[in-house]
Structure formats: C-alpha cells, structure tokens
Amino acid sequence: MDTLEIYAELTMQKSIARDKRITQLLREPDAPYPNNWFMYVPRCFNDALDIKEVERVIDGKRQTIWTQGSTFSFSGGQTIYDTPKAYEPWRTALQYINLCVQVERALPTSISEKGIRNPGEITLQVLTPDSDRTRLIERGKVIISQDYFVKFLISGTIESLLCLIKK
C-alpha cells in the first residue's frame, strides 16, 4: 500500500473506532524524513502525524510495535520546509528553500464518543524566498483541515498551496 492509499484509509471514513490504529504507516518512524514526500517532514513530527508505539499481543507475546492513527495534531509554531537543507547555516539554507509553511493556529483532528471524525483545522503562513534569496517573505495565509495539510505534505505542490491564498 502506498502512502496516499494509507492516507485515504485513515481519512475517508466518516465514522471510526476511537482507538483504531493500523500497522501500515504514513512514514517510517525512525527514518530522518520520508524521501518520497513533497515537504521535508523530520521524525520529530511523528506525534503530529499520529505515529506511535503501542503494545500488542502477537502470537501470544507482548510486543511494542509502531502504529498509525488518524488524529493528526500539528500545532502553532511548528515550521516545515521543503528541503532538509533548510537546517544548514541560514545563508546557505536560503539558496535551497523554495517553500516554508508555519502553523499559526491549529485544532487537532478528533473523534467523538460516537465515532464521528472531525478533520481539524490549521491556519498556515506560507513563505517563499525573496528574489535575492536573502530572507523568507510571507505570501499569505491559508486555513485548511489537518487532513488536507497532511495530504499536502505528502504530495502537494507550491502552486496547490499558493492558489488557496486569499488576497
């Protein structure tokens, strides 16, 4: 199952069990970042992606395994770049960064007592480099669901995000 199929399984259900977790993961939890994603999402975001270790009984033995849930919880202040080179010295990093998103406000995805899934909400600042590549400039703000944000991180484009900006 590829990443977008796993994403669809997690988000397309209108009603799900509150504690339903699957063993197919959106990303390898120990990898520095998922190579095939549009944005560079380091492993420090595993919790926001609801990737967690849980105990399960497998073949009669208790084991700790990685599982994937659907309650995404990115939060205010988190910043995500489109390249791992964003963490080099800033002057160098600016030569490689094409897009940066910073979470301004967020409501996490949630599942009600009745099993109804709420996709959450995120207000993002969208930043791109200036023409001289000396700083990042805010191009606008976007309000989207946590679900759509995760899909954007996996397979988005700069254009797909910029077209959502309301001037």
Summary of the structure (lengths in Angstrom):
residues: 167
radius of gyration: 17.1
end to end distance: 38.5
largest distance: 61.1
contacts: 475
relative contact order: 0.18
helix: 21%
strand: 32%
